[in-house]
């Protein structure tokens, strides 16, 4: 099998069935091929060794599923125990440099925790706070989703930053951002319940009711 963007797209096209899999959850303007999500993930996993320049070419593609597959490939790549630190840095940089190709929440959710959050686990996380004040809600979603990497296994300094980001985005009006605030707090609650309880006592009234419920889901 050729490890190229063209080969991956060809496999997606071969699996496409727009009537069976219209992927109505995608709200962007690009073409929808009609590939079942599980099939997208399976194809991306088969191409986990796709060279970085080919992932970049895949991100140039218009169809939604092709770009989602590119972020899945990045996610699978950084999971490898053989991933060199320099390669992890390259994946991290590609994600940020091509953030403009993200036009759906699932692209963020698939890659941000491991590709961004995982890379920053033992590094300064200033970039997350820069993303949190972006006018683009999907960049703010990246800021809030990447710190999921610090909830398992628990990383106290990372969870502190997760809570700082959640406070920064506590009253964000966009559901693309408010929903991941709740999800991040829920997982942080399992890892560091006292810190999340203190956060809710301090900030809770600013949170939408749905976010407060999510945040309390794993508290004792």
C-alpha positions in Angstrom: 0.0 0.0 0.0 1.4 3.4 -1.0 1.6 5.7 2.0 0.3 8.8 0.2 -2.5 11.3 0.6 -3.9 10.2 -2.8 -4.0 6.6 -1.7 -5.9 7.4 1.5 -8.4 9.6 -0.4 -8.9 6.8 -2.9 -9.8 4.4 -0.1 -12.2 6.9 1.3 -13.8 7.4 -2.1 -14.1 3.6 -2.5 -15.9 3.3 0.8 -18.2 6.3 0.3 -22.0 5.9 0.2 -23.6 9.4 0.6 -27.1 8.0 1.0 -26.2 5.6 3.7 -23.8 7.9 5.6 -24.7 11.6 4.9 -22.8 12.6 8.1 -25.3 15.3 8.9 -23.4 16.2 12.1 -20.9 18.0 9.9 -22.1 21.6 9.6 -19.3 23.0 7.4 -19.4 24.0 3.7 -17.1 21.4 2.3 -18.2 18.3 0.3 -19.2 15.3 2.3 -18.1 12.0 0.7 -20.5 9.9 2.8 -18.0 7.6 4.6 -19.1 5.9 7.9 -17.1 7.3 10.8 -15.8 4.0 11.9 -14.5 3.4 8.4 -12.8 6.8 8.4 -11.0 5.8 11.6 -10.0 2.4 10.3 -8.6 3.8 7.1 -6.7 6.5 9.0 -5.2 3.9 11.4 -4.0 1.9 8.4 -2.2 5.1 7.3 -0.8 5.9 10.7 2.8 6.0 9.2 1.8 8.6 6.6 4.7 11.0 6.2 4.1 14.5 7.6 4.2 16.2 4.2 1.5 13.8 2.9 -0.6 14.6 6.0 -0.2 18.2 4.9 -1.4 17.3 1.4 -4.4 15.5 2.9 -5.3 18.7 4.8 -5.3 20.5 1.5 -8.2 18.3 0.3 -11.7 19.7 0.3 -13.9 16.8 1.5 -14.7 16.7 5.2 -13.8 13.1 5.7 -10.4 13.6 4.1 -9.4 16.3 6.5 -10.9 14.4 9.5 -8.8 11.5 8.4 -5.7 13.7 8.5 -6.3 14.6 12.1 -7.0 11.0 12.9 -3.6 10.0 11.4 -1.9 12.6 13.6 -3.7 11.2 16.6 -2.6 7.6 15.7 0.9 8.7 14.9 1.6 10.3 18.3 0.3 7.3 20.2 3.1 5.2 18.9 5.7 4.4 21.6 8.3 4.7 18.9 7.4 8.3 18.2 10.5 10.4 18.5 10.2 13.7 20.4 11.1 15.7 17.2 8.3 13.9 15.3 5.8 14.7 18.1 6.9 18.4 17.8 6.3 18.3 14.1 2.8 16.8 14.5 2.0 19.5 17.2 3.2 22.2 14.9 1.3 20.9 11.9 -1.9 20.8 13.9 -1.5 24.5 14.9 -0.2 25.7 11.6 -3.1 24.1 9.7 -5.8 24.9 12.3 -7.6 26.9 9.5 -8.5 23.5 7.9 -10.5 22.6 11.0 -14.2 23.3 10.4 -15.8 20.7 12.6 -15.7 19.9 16.3 -14.8 16.3 15.8 -11.4 17.2 14.2 -10.5 19.0 17.4 -11.8 16.3 19.7 -10.0 13.6 17.8 -6.5 15.1 17.8 -6.2 18.0 20.3 -5.7 15.9 23.5 -2.8 13.8 22.3 -1.3 15.9 19.5 -1.5 19.2 21.4 -2.1 18.4 25.1 0.2 15.4 25.2 3.1 17.3 23.6 2.7 20.1 26.1 2.5 17.8 29.1 6.0 18.7 30.3 6.3 22.0 28.4 5.0 25.6 28.8 1.3 25.8 27.9 1.1 29.5 27.0 -0.2 28.6 23.5 -3.4 27.2 25.1 -4.1 30.5 26.7 -3.5 32.3 23.4 -6.0 30.0 21.7 -8.5 30.6 24.5 -8.8 34.2 23.5 -9.1 33.6 19.8 -12.2 34.9 18.0 -12.5 31.4 16.4 -14.6 29.1 18.6 -12.8 26.0 17.2 -9.5 27.4 18.4 -11.0 28.0 21.8 -12.3 24.5 21.7 -8.7 23.3 21.1 -7.6 25.3 24.1 -10.2 23.5 26.3 -10.0 20.0 24.8 -6.2 19.6 24.7 -5.9 19.6 28.6 -7.9 16.4 28.7 -4.4 14.9 28.3 -3.7 15.9 31.9 -6.6 14.1 33.5 -5.4 10.5 32.8 -2.9 9.9 34.3 -3.4 12.9 36.5 -0.9 15.8 36.0 -1.4 18.3 38.8 0.1 21.3 37.0 -1.8 20.4 33.8 -5.0 20.2 35.8 -4.3 23.6 37.3 -4.0 25.0 33.8 -7.2 23.1 32.7 -9.1 24.9 35.5 -7.6 28.3 34.6 -8.7 27.8 31.0 -12.2 26.7 32.2 -12.4 29.9 34.2 -11.4 31.9 31.2 -14.0 30.2 29.1 -16.6 29.8 31.8 -19.2 32.0 30.2 -18.4 31.5 26.6 -21.7 31.7 24.7 -20.7 29.3 21.9 -21.8 25.6 22.5 -18.6 24.6 20.6 -16.7 25.9 23.6 -19.1 25.6 26.5 -19.7 21.9 26.0 -15.9 21.0 26.2 -15.7 23.2 29.3 -18.1 20.8 31.0 -16.4 17.7 29.6 -13.0 18.9 30.7 -14.3 19.6 34.2 -16.0 16.2 34.4 -12.7 14.4 33.7 -10.8 16.7 36.0 -13.3 15.9 38.7 -12.3 12.3 38.5 -8.6 13.1 38.7 -8.7 16.0 41.2 -12.1 16.3 42.9 -11.1 18.8 45.6 -9.7 21.2 43.0 -12.8 21.0 40.8 -15.1 21.3 43.8 -13.2 24.5 44.8 -13.5 25.7 41.2 -17.3 25.2 41.2 -17.7 27.0 44.5 -15.8 30.0 43.1 -17.0 30.1 39.5 -20.1 27.9 39.3 -22.6 30.6 39.0 -21.0 31.8 35.8 -21.4 28.4 34.2 -24.5 27.3 32.3 -26.6 24.8 34.2 -25.7 22.0 31.7 -22.0 22.7 32.2 -22.4 22.6 36.0 -24.2 19.2 35.8 -21.4 17.8 33.6 -18.7 19.2 35.9 -20.3 17.4 38.9 -20.8 14.1 37.1 -17.6 12.4 38.5 -17.3 14.2 41.8 -17.8 12.1 45.0 
